[in-house]
Amino acid sequence: MDAARLENIRRWQHRYVDHRRYAGSSLLINRGGEECYFYAVGHRNIAEDLPFTRDTVTRIYSMTKPVTSLALMLLLERGLLHLDAPVSEFLPEFIDMHCLIEGATDINQTQPCRAPTLHELLTHTSGLSYPFNPGLLAEEMSKTDLMFKPDQGLLATKVTELASLPLAFEPGKRWEYSVGIDVIGRVIEVVTGDSLAAFLKREIFDPLGMDQTAFHTLAEAGNRLASLYSPLSGDAMDLNGAEQGDESLRLIDCYVDTPFDRAEMHSGGGGLLSTIDDYMRFVELIRLRGRLGKHHLISPQIVDFMCQNHLPGDIASMGPQSFAEQPMEGMGFGLGGAVVLDPARARCPGSVGDFSWGGMASTFFWVDPLLDLSVVFFTQLAPSSSYPARAELKALVHGAITG
């Protein structure tokens, strides 16, 4: 990577802070397992003048999804489940399922349907949704704030509440970003007899040395938890009612009395806190196809399977009506993350086969096996659709690669 061109990335990070788009950010780039760029700029807490540093803890939200997906793959390779199994095989509350009829105008206009499979939950083709999506199911979820937030009780209780609602469509018919991987987290609990937190810690975090990653604030984190900001005037997660505010960095949450201090919920779809070095260990595990240092957590064939496109075409071809963390044209979806099928159609520099995902607070990662590249970007601004930072960053990183 060219040192002078890497300066373009540094200037880009500064511009986002200087223009009060982000309070602060950090970026870590590895190539061939060697660190070739790290830079942090701005503040993790503006009011207290605390800098964004390498050990800053952030809400990674949906970057939890690849972690939970890999956890399920551990059970898959141990022969404890298969992906075509209906979720009702593990969670009986999903046995008697209904979905909205085509063109429904009321949440009660439903028809019987089968339960989604584990594979459909992993790939967002299950018929589940998120409260911030358009549509009747999303509106119904919004009424009770069905978001699997850290202080919303136990995972088992929330999944049972979810199962009482109809699906937005018949499983397998469409792609819609959803809480499906939260349901996968509950499946992991039922199969293993452990809480999701305990299973992830024992099977993934401890072997990889990810000792700053958890569903709750760790006592030693103190004020290292970055504040969360939003340019919106209302609920930063309510994309349907989003209104631009007068303040581009309105405080949403900080380390003082954060709901993560009271976290009982183990949200496999969006609940983890982490540091940039911790998360890079997970990303490097993907790049190295299941191995990191002396630990061989999972078979390379299983990691390859995760990082393939599991849809019949790109996401756009499946008629999505939902928010997503990535472009939909030229992008497929694997297990827990997006897969580049055609960089030109995605209109973003990249390599065919690179695997990535982001979080609602504008965090982002990708692994490029062709270039032997791992990238993790941390900041804390919700929603992640506020600025085109991810596409800009990918172009900057690719622009710095000269061989």
N, C-alpha and C positions, 0 to 999 in steps of 0.2 A: 504494500500500500504506500502511496506517495505522500510523504510528510507534508508537503506544501498543500496538496489537495485536502488532506485531513483538516487543515486550517479552515477550509470552507465550512466544515461541520461545526467547528468551534464557534465561528462567526454566526452560523445559523442558530445555535443554542443561545448565544447572547442576544440575537435579535428577538427571539420569542420572549425572553425575559425583559429586555429593554422596552418592548412594545406592550408589556403587561398582558401578554397572552398566557404565558406560564409564569408561576412564581419562581420556579426553579426546575432543573432537570439534571439527569445524569445519563451518560451513554457509555456502554462497554462493548468493545468489538474485539473478538478473538478470530484469528485465522490459523488454521492448522493447530489449534489448541494453545497458541501463543497470543498473549494480550498485545494488541497493536494500537489500541486507543482507549483511553478513559478520560472523561472530563465531566466535571460537575460545575454548575453555575446557578446563581440565584439563591433563593431562600426556600427552606422547607417550612418556615413559619415567618411570615412577613411581620406580624405584630411584635414578635419577640426578637426580630433580627437574627434568626437562627439560619445558618447556611445549609444549602442542599449539599450533602456530603456522601462519601462512598458508603457509609454505614447507615444512611437514612432508610427508615422503614416506610414502605408504601403499601397502599391497598392495591393489590394486583387484580382484583375482581375476576373477570373472565379468563385471565391467564391461569386461573385455578383449573379450568376445564381440561387442558392437556395433562395436568398432574393426575386428576381423578380418572381420566381415560386410561392413562398408563397403569394406574392402580388396578383397574378392571382387567387390563391385559395380563397382569400378574396372575390373576385368578383364572383367566382363560388358559394360560400355558400350564397351569397346574391341573387342568381338567375339571375344574369346579363349576364351569358353566359353558354355554355356547351362545353365540351372538344372535342366532335365530330364535332363541327362547323368548316367549312372551314375558313381559315384566310381571304379569299376574302369577307366573310360576314362583316368584319370590315375594311378591307383594299382593296378597289376595284382594286388597281394596281396588285393584284394577281389573277384576274379573268381569264385571258387568259394565262394559264401556259403551258410551254413545258418542256420536260426533254430530256437529252441526250439518244440516242438509245444505246442499248447494244453494246459494242465494238467500240463506236465512237472514231474517231481519230481527229475530228475537232469540235469546239464549236458550229458550225452551223448544225451538224448532230443531229437533234432533232425530237421528235414526240409530239403531244398534250398529255396532262395529266391533271388530276384534281389538284386543289390547295391543299396544305397540310392542315391538321386539326391543331387546337390548341394543341391537344395531341401529334401529330407528331413533332411539333415545340419544345415542352417541352422535348421530349424524344430523340431528335437527329435522328429521322427517317423520316424527312421531305424531304430529297433530297437536302437541303442546305449544305454548307461547310464552311471552313475557308481558307484563302489564304495560310496558311502554310501546308495544307494537300496535298497529291499527287492527280493528276487528272486534267482534262480539266477545270472544273468549278473553282477549286482552282487557277489554272494558270490565268484564266480570272479575278478573284477577285484580284489577286496579281498585275495585270497590273495597276489597279487604286487604289491599297492599300485599298481595301474595308474591313476595320477592325474595324470600329466604335471607332476610337481613340478619346481621349477627345477634341482635337482641330480640328476635321473633320466636323464641322458644326452641323446642327440639326438632330435629330434622324429621323424625318419624311422624310427629304431629302435623307438620306442614305438608308432608307428602300425602298423608291421608286426606287433608283438606283439598289438595290439588286433585286427587282422584275422584272427588265428588262432582267435579265440573266436566262438561262435555269437551271432547277434542275439537279443535278448530276445523279439522278435515280428517278424512280417513287416513290412517297411518300409511306412509309410503307415497302418498299422492303429491305432496309438495315439500318444499324446504321452508321452514320458518324457525328463526332463531328462538330458542326456548330454554326453559328450566329443565330440560330432559336430563342433563348431566347432574343436576341436583338429585333427581330420582335415581340415577346410577350410583350416586354416593350412598343412598339408602340401601340399594341392592348389595353393595359391598359390605355394609354393616350386617345385613341379614345373613349373607353367605359366610362371613368370617366370625360373627359373634362379637366383633369389636366395634367401638365407635369409629367413625371415619377418621377422626383426628388421630386416634391411637394407631390405626392401621397405616396411615400415611407416614407417621413418625417412625414407626418400627421398620417399615418395608422400603421407604424412599428417603425420608429426610435424614435419619440417623446414618445410614450407609453412605449418603452423599455429603455428609457434613453440613447439611442445611439447618443449622441450629438457630437461625433467626426467622424461620418460616413457621407460621402457626395460624390458627383460626382466631386467636385472641392476642391482645397485646402482652408481650412478655415483660416481666417485672424489670429486667435490665434495659429495656428499650427506652424508658423514660420519655424525654422530649424528642427522641429520634424519630418518632412517628410523624411523618410529614402532614401538614394541614391539607385538607381537600378544599379546592376552590371551584367556582363555576361562574361563567359569564351570564347565566340565566337568572331571571328575577324570581322564579318559583322553584319548584322541586327539580333538581338537576337530573333526576332520573325519569321525569315525566316528559318524554319526547313528544307526546301528542299535544300537550299544552305548553310547549316550550315558548318562552318569550324572552327576548334579549333584554338584559338589565342595563342599568346605567353604569354599573361597576363590573369591569371585566374579570376581576378576581374577588368575587364575593365569597366569604368564608362559609363553608358548609360543615366542616368537622375538624377538630384538632385533637391533640393528645390529651387535653383536659376534658374529662368526662365523655370520652368517645364511646359509642356503643360497643366497640371491640373490647372494652374493659369488661363488659357484661356478656360477652359472647357465649351463648349455649349452642347456637346454631352452627353446624358443621356443613356449610354450603359448598358442595363439590363443584358447583357451577360458578361460584364467585366470591368465596369467603376468605381467601388467604391473604395474610400480610407477609411481606418478604423484603429482603435487601437485594441489591443488584448482583452482588457476588453469589449469594445463595441461589438466586434464580438462574444465573449463568451456569451453575453446576448442573441444574436440571437440563438446560438447553444443550450443554456439552454432552450430557448423557444421550440425548437424541442424536446429535451429530455423530457420536461414536457408536451408535446403534446398540445401546444398552449397556455399555461399559464405561466406567469412569474410575481411573486409577486401578486399584486392586479389586474393585467391586464390579461384578458382572451381574447386574440386577435382573436383566431380562434378555431373552434371545434376540440376536440381530434380525432374524427373520420376522419376529413379532413387531419390532420397531419399524421395519420396512413396510409391514402390513398397515400399521397405523398411519404412515405418511403417504400412502397411496390415495388416489381419489376413489371414494366409496359411492359416489353418485353416478347415475347413468350419463351425465354430461357435466357442464359447469353449473354453478349455483343458479345463474340467471335462467337456465333452461327449465328449472323446476318451479317457476312462477312465484318467487318469494314476494311477500307483501310486508316483510318485516325489516327492522333495523338489523344491520350486521356490522361487525368490526372490520370488514374487509370489502374490497370490490367484489362484485358478483359475476361479472363477465370475465371469461378467461380463467376463473378460479373454481377449482373443485373443492371438495371437503373430505378430509380424512377422518380420523378418530381423535377429536379434540382440537383440531386446527385446520386451516385452509391450505390448499396445495395449488401452486401455480401450474396451470395447464398451458397457457399461452400469454406470455408477458405483453405482447402487442395488444391483445384484446382486453387485458387488464389495465392497459395504458399506464404501466409502471415498470421501470427497469427491474429485472430479476431473472432468475434462471428457472427453466422448467423443472419442477420437482421441489422447489423450495417450500418449506413448511413453516407456518407462522400463525400467530393469533395475538389479540390485544385485549385490553381491559377498558371498562367504562371510564376510568380516570386517565385515559390517554396513554397508558403504558403499552409496550409493544415488544415482540421478539420475532426473530426469524432465524431459521437454519437453512443454509444454502449448501447442499452436499457437493454440487459441482465446483464451487469456489472454496469449499472447506471453511465456511464462514459461519460464525455465530454472533448475533447482535441482540443486545437487550437495552431498551430505552425506558427510563423511568421518569415520570412527572406525576402531578396530581391535579388534573383538571377534568371535571365532568360537565357535559358528556364528551365522549371521545370524538364525536362528529363535529366539534366546534371549529376545528382547523384542519387543513390537509397535511398535517405534520408527518404522517406515516409515509405517504407517497413522496414527500419532499426528502425525508430521511433516506429512503431506499435509493433515490436518485443520487443523493450526496455520497452515500457509501459506495455505490457502484462507480461513481465518478472518481473516487479515490483509489480504485483498484487498477493497477497498471500492468498486471501480469498474473 
